[in-house]
Amino acid sequence: MLKYKMYFKPKTLYQRLNSLFRSCHGESREKPSFDRIRFIQENTEISTNHMTPEIKLHLITPRCALWDSTADQCPVSDPFWAFYWPGGQVLTRYILDHGIVVKDKSVLDVGSGCGASAIAAAMTGARRVLANDIDPVAATAVKMNAKLNSVNLEISTDNLIGQRLHQWDVIFLGDMFYDEEFASTISDWLKTLRQSNSSCQILIGDPGRFSFEEHPAKSLLHKVAEYELDEVCRRENNGLTLGGVWSYDPSRTTK
Ligand SMILES: C[S@@+](CC[C@H](N)C(=O)[O-])C[C@H]1O[C@@H](n2cnc3c(N)ncnc32)[C@H](O)[C@@H]1O
């Protein structure tokens, strides 16, 4: 019950993410001697108990001590990378089921968390994959997860949201519309991205969060797939049952 993300009521999540952003840029809770690899090895287990069992991930599960701790008891700030979010799970499922979408393409996974979607892209034949997350501990976790699954990824902790990017064929956003304000920041960015690179395909995974469903940008999205969340995912994400994969496509409108 006391899983980290369950503490995060929609409104406070963005504030937590803001604090994460600060912690990733100068106010880290980590001591200089902190060993991230060791921390991840000792506080997670390798799990395939999710919607993409083809991918092994270091996750905090009910068998891990941190599962029952409060966010403040954790030595690293907000370990979002240690959970596999429902929007990321359905997006990754979609990539594994439709590898053609990324085959021989350059792929950027923004807010990559545990890195599952990026790993799926590498597994299904993407030419180049960059996993991007502003949390440096997430970067370490992605590196470890990539190794577990024998794939090569590039990893970056730069804040790319807001930047004009030209070099990507496909961009993933797994569960990044968790808050109204952040959803607006992202949708403004998507507009800019589309203007600077009209051929880039932008794929979004979301489990029907209010901040996503009610956002005006939703009318610019086209649903490409829908999955029932599996039992574990439903149990861990109270009230959510389905996850959609959406393509940002202002030329089509969907409701
Ligand atoms: C809800 S989690 C989703 C993780 C993953 N995509 C998944 O679905 O499992 C959001 C992630 O976005 C990252 N994040 C927040 N702001 C970001 C930014 N400006 N650029 C890149 N990553 C960011 C967080 O560190 C966190 O790992």
The ligand as an SDF file (V2000), in Angstrom:
LIG
                    3D

 27 29  0  0  0  0  0  0  0  0999 V2000
    5.8230    9.2580  -14.3160 C   0  0  0  0  0  0  0  0  0  0  0  0
    7.5110    8.8720  -14.5470 S   0  0  0  0  0  0  0  0  0  0  0  0
    7.4250    7.9280  -16.0750 C   0  0  0  0  0  0  0  0  0  0  0  0
    8.6330    7.0590  -16.2800 C   0  0  0  0  0  0  0  0  0  0  0  0
    8.5600    6.1130  -17.4810 C   0  0  0  0  0  0  0  0  0  0  0  0
    8.3740    6.8270  -18.7250 N   0  0  0  0  0  0  0  0  0  0  0  0
    7.4620    5.0900  -17.2870 C   0  0  0  0  0  0  0  0  0  0  0  0
    6.3930    5.2720  -17.8880 O   0  0  0  0  0  0  0  0  0  0  0  0
    7.6640    4.1380  -16.5140 O   0  0  0  0  0  0  0  0  0  0  0  0
    8.0960   10.4530  -15.1130 C   0  0  0  0  0  0  0  0  0  0  0  0
    9.6030   10.5090  -15.3370 C   0  0  0  0  0  0  0  0  0  0  0  0
    9.8930   11.7490  -15.9630 O   0  0  0  0  0  0  0  0  0  0  0  0
   11.1110   12.2440  -15.4530 C   0  0  0  0  0  0  0  0  0  0  0  0
   11.1220   13.6850  -15.7380 N   0  0  0  0  0  0  0  0  0  0  0  0
   10.4650   14.6920  -15.1080 C   0  0  0  0  0  0  0  0  0  0  0  0
   10.7120   15.8630  -15.7140 N   0  0  0  0  0  0  0  0  0  0  0  0
   11.5450   15.5920  -16.7440 C   0  0  0  0  0  0  0  0  0  0  0  0
   12.1810   16.4040  -17.7520 C   0  0  0  0  0  0  0  0  0  0  0  0
   12.0150   17.7230  -17.8090 N   0  0  0  0  0  0  0  0  0  0  0  0
   12.9650   15.7870  -18.6600 N   0  0  0  0  0  0  0  0  0  0  0  0
   13.1750   14.4350  -18.6180 C   0  0  0  0  0  0  0  0  0  0  0  0
   12.6150   13.6300  -17.6700 N   0  0  0  0  0  0  0  0  0  0  0  0
   11.8090   14.2050  -16.7660 C   0  0  0  0  0  0  0  0  0  0  0  0
   11.1040   11.8220  -14.0020 C   0  0  0  0  0  0  0  0  0  0  0  0
   12.4140   11.7980  -13.4580 O   0  0  0  0  0  0  0  0  0  0  0  0
   10.4400   10.4490  -14.0740 C   0  0  0  0  0  0  0  0  0  0  0  0
   11.4110    9.4270  -14.1980 O   0  0  0  0  0  0  0  0  0  0  0  0
  1  2  1  0
  2  3  1  0
  2 10  1  0
  3  4  1  0
  4  5  1  0
  5  6  1  0
  5  7  1  0
  7  8  2  0
  7  9  1  0
 10 11  1  0
 11 12  1  0
 11 26  1  0
 12 13  1  0
 13 14  1  0
 13 24  1  0
 14 15  1  0
 14 23  1  0
 15 16  2  0
 16 17  1  0
 17 18  1  0
 17 23  2  0
 18 19  1  0
 18 20  2  0
 20 21  1  0
 21 22  2  0
 22 23  1  0
 24 25  1  0
 24 26  1  0
 26 27  1  0
M  CHG  2   2   1   9  -1
M  END
$$$$
